[in-house]
């Protein structure tokens, strides 16, 4: 299942000339498995080179295990954690890339060879949703090969060859069958999908305009939320869309950043992107908050790294965690499309910037490492928020405040015009006059407040009774009826009839 976003909705008539397409993002400081159970990274070895380190994240407290090899790892190596606790490592050798599985084996590191790929370049893709399979890209001069480097029936195998240069990588489903890649052809970058179950069949995913560079940064399989970056508005901006939706991509002002310039124009004028639903901004998500605007004003580019899972069919309320670089170092930004602002949170000291995990229970976990705590996990409770509904504006003259005195006057005026208003004391309103014949034997009496005579007498409104509501041993209680609308006062005495708009509520 794919979806093409064929248009964009922005409000940026003063955008500068489009800069060159940005380079692909560098590898994260820590790679977390798809289920959040393990993580892995490469650290400098005191004796030179690098060594692998595995983190365990699903226990009561996180802890790290060093996995040094027989010789230090060379720069350019990559590690990928698997759900079974092993770490897949890619090493560059002469003319090929060797793959191996590392695991702790007592005081030493166990190593299991996993084959090799005879290509000049090879880059591991993010962990697959199943936690066992691993894929990699091997770019060539005119095409890119997609390889399954682990989890196949017989070692590494080539899945397909895609024309153009491919980068990025995001999973669009929980089964690991639909992969999104950013493909560059003739100087233009568009995001495509690769159907792994159908031999690597490709189809377009993001095509905002014909001459724009559109990249997918992050995708959430549960809600279908897509975080993208495109220069369709005139310069690179962070936007969002929904997988399978016909609505256009939106570029909210809360996530706006300039190409090295401020996000807010001089004079404080907002530079929010407009949405296709006509609500202004990005449909409720275009108002940059004071904190988010300050972050964007520094010219930084927020980078999403984690999405709140489990938000099925509600992508507008799905939380996104972003890395926001500022003068005081990297901070954590939390943004939801429905909230319309970017909330900045202070990251733990030693945060491995750009890495984190959002659990289904609503907790954002940020890994960090310091000299005192070499393996730490900061926990931020961020439960799902209720949808922020924007109430419709109430038209003027729709409601007026009416005092109790005016209500009583209206009720008295209405009662004077009703049958039984001048009845002697001791008779209930609407009762037959003295001397009148009662109902024939065996027939019920007419209801209280209704006339027993002419046609339509039962439809006449009754007066408001000043007696307490409740059963009476001597007569049938009367039922209060609303005051007729034609008898209601038009406005409070002494007012001009103008209603002050107090906003919602």
RODO-2510 file (C-alpha; in nm, 4 decimals, decimal comma):
residues 505
     n   res          X          Y          Z
     1     x     0,0000     0,0000     0,0000
     2     x     0,1512     0,3286    -0,1083
     3     x     0,0339     0,6837    -0,1323
     4     x     0,1554     0,9702    -0,3451
     5     x     0,1481     1,3201    -0,2035
     6     x     0,1029     1,5258    -0,5172
     7     x     0,0736     1,8776    -0,3832
     8     x     0,1865     2,1004    -0,1048
     9     x     0,0203     2,3692     0,1016
    10     x     0,2393     2,6496     0,2272
    11     x     0,2170     3,0221     0,2774
    12     x     0,5623     3,1529     0,2063
    13     x     0,5666     3,4066    -0,0740
    14     x     0,8955     3,5588     0,0395
    15     x     1,0971     3,2368     0,0438
    16     x     1,4602     3,2697    -0,0641
    17     x     1,6098     3,0887    -0,3568
    18     x     1,6302     2,7149    -0,3138
    19     x     1,9681     2,6034    -0,1775
    20     x     2,1422     2,2845    -0,2692
    21     x     1,9902     1,9614    -0,1459
    22     x     2,1206     1,8716     0,2015
    23     x     2,3467     1,5768     0,2511
    24     x     2,2007     1,2600     0,4035
    25     x     2,1980     1,2512     0,7818
    26     x     2,4961     1,0902     0,9461
    27     x     2,4709     0,7667     1,1399
    28     x     2,3216     0,8022     1,4903
    29     x     2,5425     0,7874     1,7938
    30     x     2,3465     0,4833     1,9149
    31     x     2,1363     0,2432     1,7106
    32     x     1,8320     0,1039     1,8926
    33     x     1,6629    -0,2204     1,7934
    34     x     1,3099    -0,1996     1,6524
    35     x     1,1510    -0,3333     1,9714
    36     x     1,3682    -0,1196     2,1994
    37     x     1,5247    -0,4182     2,3745
    38     x     1,8883    -0,3603     2,2795
    39     x     2,1120    -0,0935     2,1339
    40     x     2,4658    -0,0831     1,9977
    41     x     2,7353     0,1685     1,9184
    42     x     3,1057     0,1985     1,8400
    43     x     3,3407     0,3626     2,0893
    44     x     3,7038     0,4733     2,0597
    45     x     3,9476     0,2165     2,1941
    46     x     4,2190     0,3531     2,4242
    47     x     4,4710     0,1458     2,2267
    48     x     4,3494     0,2864     1,8957
    49     x     4,0632     0,2048     1,6665
    50     x     3,7095     0,1291     1,7824
    51     x     3,5231    -0,1418     1,9703
    52     x     3,1550    -0,2378     1,9820
    53     x     2,9330    -0,1899     2,2848
    54     x     2,5895    -0,3407     2,3427
    55     x     2,3255    -0,1796     2,5650
    56     x     2,0404    -0,3689     2,7300
    57     x     1,7380    -0,1402     2,7593
    58     x     1,4433    -0,3643     2,8482
    59     x     1,5528    -0,4490     3,2048
    60     x     1,4927    -0,2666     3,5317
    61     x     1,8119    -0,0671     3,4763
    62     x     2,0107    -0,0285     3,1541
    63     x     2,3579    -0,1720     3,1397
    64     x     2,6294    -0,1968     2,8759
    65     x     2,8559    -0,4831     2,7720
    66     x     3,1728    -0,4226     2,5755
    67     x     3,2299    -0,6473     2,2762
    68     x     3,5918    -0,5951     2,1690
    69     x     3,7161    -0,8071     1,8836
    70     x     4,0477    -0,9753     1,8285
    71     x     4,1717    -0,6514     1,6757
    72     x     4,0305    -0,2976     1,7048
    73     x     3,7582    -0,2080     1,4588
    74     x     3,8439     0,0209     1,1701
    75     x     3,6709     0,3568     1,1130
    76     x     3,3784     0,3184     0,8768
    77     x     3,2495     0,0010     1,0439
    78     x     2,8817    -0,0208     1,1408
    79     x     2,6891    -0,2087     1,4080
    80     x     2,3224    -0,3088     1,4199
    81     x     2,1535    -0,4612     1,7278
    82     x     1,9234    -0,7603     1,6877
    83     x     1,6286    -0,8545     1,9073
    84     x     1,8045    -1,1724     2,0275
    85     x     2,0901    -0,9761     2,1887
    86     x     2,3497    -1,0262     1,9184
    87     x     2,5114    -0,7362     1,7343
    88     x     2,5664    -0,7439     1,3594
    89     x     2,8865    -0,5704     1,2579
    90     x     2,9999    -0,4712     0,9077
    91     x     3,3747    -0,4445     0,8485
    92     x     3,5428    -0,3044     0,5414
    93     x     3,8028    -0,5393     0,3929
    94     x     3,9889    -0,5495     0,0628
    95     x     3,7203    -0,5144    -0,2051
    96     x     3,4412    -0,6501     0,0105
    97     x     3,2461    -0,6078     0,3337
    98     x     3,2619    -0,8840     0,5924
    99     x     2,9659    -0,9431     0,8254
   100     x     2,9770    -1,1050     1,1679
   101     x     2,7574    -1,1501     1,4760
   102     x     2,9028    -1,0408     1,8106
   103     x     2,7751    -1,1593     2,1470
   104     x     2,9081    -1,1759     2,5031
   105     x     3,0630    -1,5109     2,5922
   106     x     3,1910    -1,4800     2,9452
   107     x     3,5047    -1,2692     2,9688
   108     x     3,5560    -1,2712     2,5916
   109     x     3,3535    -1,1766     2,2866
   110     x     3,1940    -1,4469     2,0819
   111     x     3,1972    -1,3937     1,7058
   112     x     3,0060    -1,5806     1,4365
   113     x     3,0846    -1,5084     1,0686
   114     x     2,7744    -1,4096     0,8681
   115     x     2,9093    -1,3910     0,5124
   116     x     3,0316    -1,1028     0,3024
   117     x     2,9206    -0,8730     0,0206
   118     x     3,1654    -0,8078    -0,2605
   119     x     3,0816    -0,4441    -0,3306
   120     x     3,2828    -0,1243    -0,3068
   121     x     3,0369     0,0489    -0,0737
   122     x     2,7783    -0,0886     0,1654
   123     x     2,5594     0,0836     0,4264
   124     x     2,3341    -0,0840     0,6795
   125     x     1,9697     0,0237     0,6884
   126     x     1,7769     0,0888     1,0128
   127     x     1,6747    -0,2236     1,2075
   128     x     1,3871    -0,4153     1,0514
   129     x     1,0623    -0,4425     1,2495
   130     x     1,0985    -0,8183     1,3012
   131     x     1,4226    -0,7643     1,4945
   132     x     1,6072    -1,0413     1,3094
   133     x     1,6400    -0,9419     0,9443
   134     x     1,8958    -0,6834     0,8358
   135     x     1,9216    -0,4990     0,5040
   136     x     2,1876    -0,2834     0,3416
   137     x     2,2338    -0,0575     0,0390
   138     x     2,5207    -0,0963    -0,2053
   139     x     2,5334     0,2177    -0,4233
   140     x     2,6908     0,1982    -0,7675
   141     x     2,7513     0,4474    -1,0458
   142     x     2,3995     0,4466    -1,1931
   143     x     2,1991     0,2224    -0,9619
   144     x     2,1733     0,0982    -0,6043
   145     x     2,1482    -0,2624    -0,4919
   146     x     1,9351    -0,3658    -0,1962
   147     x     2,0820    -0,6578    -0,0018
   148     x     1,9441    -0,8779     0,2738
   149     x     2,2597    -0,9230     0,4776
   150     x     2,1083    -1,1271     0,7626
   151     x     1,7968    -1,3316     0,8190
   152     x     1,7842    -1,4922     0,4762
   153     x     1,7884    -1,8646     0,4026
   154     x     2,1510    -1,8742     0,2870
   155     x     2,3556    -1,5773     0,3991
   156     x     2,3633    -1,2367     0,2274
   157     x     2,1605    -1,2147    -0,0918
   158     x     2,0706    -0,9381    -0,3325
   159     x     1,7014    -0,8455    -0,3276
   160     x     1,6782    -0,5984    -0,6151
   161     x     1,8618    -0,3299    -0,8099
   162     x     1,7074     0,0178    -0,8194
   163     x     1,8008     0,2770    -1,0821
   164     x     1,9513     0,5920    -0,9311
   165     x     2,1291     0,6632    -0,6056
   166     x     1,9322     0,5565    -0,2937
   167     x     1,9761     0,6829     0,0601
   168     x     1,7732     0,7158     0,3795
   169     x     1,5562     0,4239     0,4807
   170     x     1,2345     0,3951     0,6831
   171     x     0,9953     0,1084     0,7483
   172     x     0,6281     0,1651     0,6701
   173     x     0,4744    -0,1494     0,8240
   174     x     0,5209    -0,3745     1,1260
   175     x     0,5926    -0,6824     0,9155
   176     x     0,9021    -0,5455     0,7445
   177     x     0,7650    -0,5857     0,3926
   178     x     0,7408    -0,2201     0,2895
   179     x     1,0587    -0,0112     0,2841
   180     x     1,0859     0,3571     0,1915
   181     x     1,4035     0,4928     0,0284
   182     x     1,5090     0,8324    -0,1013
   183     x     1,6128     0,7958    -0,4643
   184     x     1,8048     1,0604    -0,6601
   185     x     1,7700     1,0567    -1,0385
   186     x     1,8913     1,3386    -1,2670
   187     x     1,9588     1,5621    -0,9688
   188     x     1,6099     1,5256    -0,8157
   189     x     1,5383     1,3293    -0,4988
   190     x     1,2026     1,1581    -0,4455
   191     x     1,0955     0,8953    -0,1945
   192     x     0,9924     0,5563    -0,3256
   193     x     0,8652     0,2369    -0,1660
   194     x     1,0123    -0,1080    -0,2154
   195     x     0,7812    -0,4099    -0,1889
   196     x     1,0072    -0,6762    -0,0422
   197     x     0,7421    -0,9476    -0,0776
   198     x     0,7173    -0,8891    -0,4529
   199     x     1,0810    -0,9128    -0,5514
   200     x     1,1668    -0,5506    -0,4754
   201     x     0,8962    -0,3835    -0,6837
   202     x     0,9152    -0,0032    -0,6484
   203     x     0,6497     0,2687    -0,6588
   204     x     0,6530     0,6454    -0,5838
   205     x     0,5647     0,7680    -0,2358
   206     x     0,6527     1,1399    -0,2151
   207     x     0,6261     1,3628    -0,5197
   208     x     0,5224     1,7052    -0,3922
   209     x     0,6226     1,8950    -0,7057
   210     x     0,8049     1,7910    -1,0183
   211     x     1,1191     1,9926    -0,9437
   212     x     1,1359     1,9565    -0,5636
   213     x     1,3633     1,7376    -0,3534
   214     x     1,1452     1,5320    -0,1187
   215     x     1,2928     1,3111     0,1519
   216     x     1,1281     1,0910     0,4134
   217     x     1,2886     1,1306     0,7556
   218     x     1,0686     0,9168     0,9801
   219     x     0,7548     0,7040     0,9516
   220     x     0,5195     0,5544     1,2075
   221     x     0,3555     0,2274     1,0942
   222     x     0,0734     0,2519     1,3516
   223     x    -0,0707     0,5933     1,2698
   224     x     0,0740     0,6356     0,9206
   225     x     0,2386     0,9651     1,0187
   226     x     0,5227     1,0660     0,7860
   227     x     0,7887     1,3238     0,8728
   228     x     0,9470     1,4622     0,5589
   229     x     1,1796     1,7336     0,4392
   230     x     1,1271     1,9150     0,1130
   231     x     1,2285     2,2335    -0,0652
   232     x     0,8933     2,2605    -0,2430
   233     x     0,8061     2,5764    -0,0412
   234     x     1,1207     2,7445    -0,1802
   235     x     1,3719     2,6303     0,0789
   236     x     1,4162     2,3184     0,2877
   237     x     1,1409     2,2814     0,5466
   238     x     1,0242     2,0064     0,7747
   239     x     0,6716     1,8850     0,7029
   240     x     0,4345     1,6006     0,7645
   241     x     0,1771     1,3894     0,5855
   242     x    -0,0215     1,0709     0,6314
   243     x     0,0415     0,7445     0,4527
   244     x    -0,2530     0,6586     0,2294
   245     x    -0,4168     0,9998     0,2680
   246     x    -0,5229     1,2246    -0,0189
   247     x    -0,4543     1,5405     0,1835
   248     x    -0,1467     1,7420     0,0860
   249     x     0,1761     1,7627     0,2773
   250     x     0,1808     2,0385     0,5378
   251     x     0,4744     2,2465     0,6592
   252     x     0,3874     2,3891     1,0027
   253     x     0,5434     2,7050     1,1296
   254     x     0,6264     2,5335     1,4583
   255     x     0,8845     2,3293     1,2692
   256     x     0,9944     2,6085     1,0377
   257     x     1,3621     2,6759     0,9977
   258     x     1,5442     2,8918     0,7492
   259     x     1,8392     2,7993     0,5376
   260     x     2,0855     2,9407     0,7866
   261     x     1,8558     3,2322     0,8687
   262     x     1,5903     3,3127     1,1275
   263     x     1,2567     3,1407     1,1227
   264     x     1,0640     3,4587     1,2127
   265     x     1,0876     3,7592     0,9825
   266     x     1,1828     4,0980     1,1305
   267     x     0,8981     4,2629     1,3156
   268     x     0,7703     3,9424     1,4698
   269     x     0,5505     3,8452     1,1762
   270     x     0,4716     3,4798     1,1840
   271     x     0,5872     3,2648     0,8961
   272     x     0,3491     2,9775     0,9427
   273     x     0,2758     2,7420     0,6620
   274     x    -0,0816     2,7292     0,5429
   275     x    -0,2763     2,4075     0,5176
   276     x    -0,5195     2,2768     0,2662
   277     x    -0,8084     2,2687     0,5089
   278     x    -0,8233     2,6475     0,5266
   279     x    -0,7844     2,6727     0,9007
   280     x    -0,4683     2,8813     0,8758
   281     x    -0,1207     2,7738     0,9661
   282     x    -0,1171     2,3981     0,9170
   283     x    -0,4661     2,3205     1,0286
   284     x    -0,4090     2,3962     1,3929
   285     x    -0,0432     2,3080     1,3835
   286     x     0,1055     2,6212     1,2376
   287     x     0,1362     2,8455     1,5409
   288     x     0,4921     2,8378     1,6642
   289     x     0,4957     2,8642     2,0393
   290     x     0,7246     3,0986     2,2200
   291     x     0,9626     2,8180     2,2971
   292     x     0,9465     2,6608     1,9543
   293     x     0,9887     2,9953     1,7808
   294     x     1,2986     3,0718     1,9829
   295     x     1,4485     2,7405     1,8836
   296     x     1,3723     2,7936     1,5186
   297     x     1,4975     3,1518     1,5295
   298     x     1,8510     3,0291     1,5689
   299     x     1,8337     2,8744     1,2224
   300     x     1,8547     2,5177     1,3469
   301     x     1,6978     2,2250     1,1697
   302     x     1,4899     1,9979     1,3974
   303     x     1,5543     1,6335     1,3217
   304     x     1,2891     1,3755     1,4227
   305     x     1,4205     1,0608     1,5865
   306     x     1,1260     0,8922     1,7657
   307     x     0,7491     0,8672     1,7223
   308     x     0,4843     0,7758     1,9777
   309     x     0,3582     0,4243     1,8918
   310     x     0,0082     0,2850     1,9186
   311     x    -0,1754     0,5923     1,7853
   312     x    -0,3787     0,3972     1,5309
   313     x    -0,5869     0,6119     1,2943
   314     x    -0,5064     0,9342     1,4842
   315     x    -0,1879     1,0690     1,3205
   316     x    -0,2802     1,4281     1,4162
   317     x    -0,2401     1,3404     1,7847
   318     x     0,0740     1,1304     1,7448
   319     x     0,3751     1,2687     1,9313
   320     x     0,7099     1,3227     1,7607
   321     x     1,0437     1,3691     1,9383
   322     x     1,3006     1,5872     1,7623
   323     x     1,6579     1,6923     1,8171
   324     x     1,6870     2,0716     1,8239
   325     x     2,0394     2,2157     1,8231
   326     x     2,0805     2,5542     1,9846
   327     x     2,3482     2,7760     2,1363
   328     x     2,3268     2,5811     2,4619
   329     x     2,3639     2,2433     2,2970
   330     x     2,1098     1,9899     2,1725
   331     x     1,7653     1,9836     2,3287
   332     x     1,4636     1,7596     2,2897
   333     x     1,1602     1,8945     2,1089
   334     x     0,8161     1,7343     2,1370
   335     x     0,5574     1,8170     1,8731
   336     x     0,2112     1,6934     1,7787
   337     x     0,0309     1,8059     1,4627
   338     x    -0,2839     1,8883     1,6616
   339     x    -0,1096     2,1043     1,9228
   340     x     0,0504     2,3544     1,6903
   341     x     0,3655     2,4234     1,8919
   342     x     0,7061     2,2758     1,9591
   343     x     0,7774     2,2080     2,3248
   344     x     1,1416     2,2140     2,4238
   345     x     1,2619     1,9848     2,7005
   346     x     1,6007     1,9741     2,8682
   347     x     1,7883     1,6615     2,7708
   348     x     1,9873     1,4668     3,0314
   349     x     2,3542     1,5508     3,0562
   350     x     2,5556     1,3340     2,8220
   351     x     2,2559     1,2607     2,5982
   352     x     2,3543     1,0701     2,2850
   353     x     2,1885     1,3393     2,0772
   354     x     1,9405     1,2294     1,8161
   355     x     1,8666     0,8927     1,9753
   356     x     1,5742     0,7818     2,1862
   357     x     1,2773     0,5533     2,2225
   358     x     0,9094     0,6350     2,2780
   359     x     0,7295     0,3511     2,4517
   360     x     0,3659     0,2477     2,4107
   361     x     0,3072     0,3541     2,7730
   362     x     0,3856     0,7147     2,6823
   363     x     0,7425     0,7395     2,8113
   364     x     1,0229     0,8981     2,6136
   365     x     1,3525     0,7295     2,6954
   366     x     1,6762     0,9106     2,6147
   367     x     2,0076     0,7222     2,6395
   368     x     2,3029     0,9111     2,7820
   369     x     2,6580     0,8393     2,8885
   370     x     2,8833     1,0337     3,1248
   371     x     3,2023     0,9626     3,3138
   372     x     3,0009     0,8704     3,6229
   373     x     2,7188     0,6894     3,4407
   374     x     2,8566     0,5155     3,1296
   375     x     2,5149     0,3698     3,0464
   376     x     2,2108     0,5736     3,1481
   377     x     1,8540     0,6154     3,0337
   378     x     1,6617     0,9342     3,0980
   379     x     1,2870     0,8835     3,1310
   380     x     1,0318     1,1507     3,0448
   381     x     0,6638     1,0634     3,0953
   382     x     0,4774     1,2046     2,7962
   383     x     0,1374     1,0359     2,7803
   384     x    -0,0965     1,0862     2,4915
   385     x    -0,2848     1,4121     2,5187
   386     x    -0,6533     1,4595     2,4492
   387     x    -0,7365     1,6048     2,1089
   388     x    -0,7197     1,9829     2,1162
   389     x    -1,0434     2,0833     1,9486
   390     x    -1,0814     2,4330     1,8138
   391     x    -1,4362     2,5491     1,9018
   392     x    -1,6345     2,7216     1,6327
   393     x    -1,6762     3,0970     1,6719
   394     x    -2,0183     3,1843     1,8101
   395     x    -2,2002     3,4384     1,5914
   396     x    -2,2860     3,7701     1,7481
   397     x    -2,6394     3,8240     1,8816
   398     x    -2,6752     3,4492     1,9235
   399     x    -2,6896     3,4451     2,3051
   400     x    -2,7742     3,7041     2,5706
   401     x    -2,7653     3,6974     2,9440
   402     x    -3,1188     3,7256     3,0880
   403     x    -3,1755     3,7942     3,4544
   404     x    -3,4136     3,6001     3,6732
   405     x    -3,6308     3,9086     3,7172
   406     x    -3,6938     3,9266     3,3450
   407     x    -3,7700     3,5569     3,3345
   408     x    -4,0288     3,5954     3,6095
   409     x    -4,1815     3,8948     3,4293
   410     x    -4,2045     3,6936     3,1082
   411     x    -4,3629     3,4027     3,2928
   412     x    -4,6185     3,6326     3,4589
   413     x    -4,7029     3,7970     3,1282
   414     x    -4,7529     3,4582     2,9681
   415     x    -4,9713     3,3345     3,2540
   416     x    -5,2030     3,6358     3,2244
   417     x    -5,2984     3,5323     2,8726
   418     x    -5,3658     3,1659     2,9515
   419     x    -5,6944     3,0004     3,0504
   420     x    -5,7454     2,9920     3,4251
   421     x    -5,5342     3,3017     3,4885
   422     x    -5,8248     3,4757     3,6616
   423     x    -5,9657     3,1690     3,8357
   424     x    -6,0757     3,2076     4,1970
   425     x    -5,8424     3,0934     4,4710
   426     x    -5,8545     2,7265     4,5448
   427     x    -5,8975     2,6174     4,1868
   428     x    -5,6108     2,4874     3,9889
   429     x    -5,5170     2,6506     3,6598
   430     x    -5,6899     2,4894     3,3670
   431     x    -5,9625     2,3284     3,5847
   432     x    -6,3294     2,3545     3,4700
   433     x    -6,5139     2,6625     3,6028
   434     x    -6,7389     2,6274     3,9027
   435     x    -7,0683     2,4691     3,8057
   436     x    -6,9354     2,3107     3,4939
   437     x    -7,0204     1,9509     3,4286
   438     x    -6,7454     1,6996     3,4955
   439     x    -6,6336     1,4292     3,2577
   440     x    -6,8751     1,1527     3,1693
   441     x    -6,8633     0,8488     3,3966
   442     x    -6,5892     0,6048     3,2995
   443     x    -6,3809     0,8581     3,1039
   444     x    -6,0567     1,0037     3,2350
   445     x    -6,0311     1,3651     3,3267
   446     x    -5,8461     1,5954     3,0872
   447     x    -5,4806     1,6441     3,1662
   448     x    -5,3776     1,9208     3,3989
   449     x    -5,3142     2,2464     3,2143
   450     x    -5,5100     2,1408     2,9052
   451     x    -5,8513     2,2817     2,8245
   452     x    -6,1279     2,0295     2,8052
   453     x    -6,3255     2,2269     2,5540
   454     x    -6,2504     2,3595     2,2077
   455     x    -6,0191     2,2127     1,9513
   456     x    -5,6501     2,2588     2,0103
   457     x    -5,7004     2,3381     2,3765
   458     x    -5,4531     2,0666     2,4706
   459     x    -5,1812     2,2472     2,2700
   460     x    -5,2052     2,5710     2,4651
   461     x    -4,9059     2,6466     2,6897
   462     x    -4,9659     2,6517     3,0602
   463     x    -4,8536     2,9007     3,3193
   464     x    -4,5532     2,8432     3,5428
   465     x    -4,6708     2,7244     3,8838
   466     x    -4,5186     2,8818     4,1935
   467     x    -4,6067     2,5775     4,4027
   468     x    -4,3320     2,3349     4,4990
   469     x    -4,2870     2,0476     4,2593
   470     x    -4,4091     1,7226     4,4099
   471     x    -4,7206     1,5185     4,4737
   472     x    -5,0139     1,6860     4,6454
   473     x    -5,2746     1,4861     4,8372
   474     x    -5,5560     1,7218     4,7342
   475     x    -5,5008     1,7683     4,3592
   476     x    -5,3046     1,6555     4,0585
   477     x    -4,9734     1,8419     4,0316
   478     x    -4,9258     2,0758     3,7399
   479     x    -4,6325     2,0248     3,5083
   480     x    -4,4201     2,3336     3,4378
   481     x    -4,3902     2,4225     3,0708
   482     x    -4,1348     2,6453     2,8982
   483     x    -4,2095     3,0099     2,8486
   484     x    -4,3137     3,0737     2,4853
   485     x    -4,0305     3,2147     2,2772
   486     x    -4,2431     3,5057     2,1649
   487     x    -4,2736     3,6138     2,5275
   488     x    -3,8994     3,6064     2,5994
   489     x    -3,7354     3,9504     2,6377
   490     x    -3,5113     4,0465     2,3467
   491     x    -3,2271     4,1705     2,5679
   492     x    -3,1542     4,2662     2,9233
   493     x    -3,2891     4,6074     3,0189
   494     x    -3,0253     4,8745     3,0075
   495     x    -2,8073     4,6973     2,7516
   496     x    -2,7465     4,7912     2,3938
   497     x    -2,7893     4,4410     2,2644
   498     x    -2,4156     4,4011     2,1835
   499     x    -2,2580     4,0742     2,2848
   500     x    -1,8914     4,0790     2,3862
   501     x    -1,6997     3,7901     2,2353
   502     x    -1,5267     3,6264     2,5294
   503     x    -1,3738     3,3542     2,3222
   504     x    -1,4329     2,9846     2,3758
   505     x    -1,6544     2,9010     2,6723
***
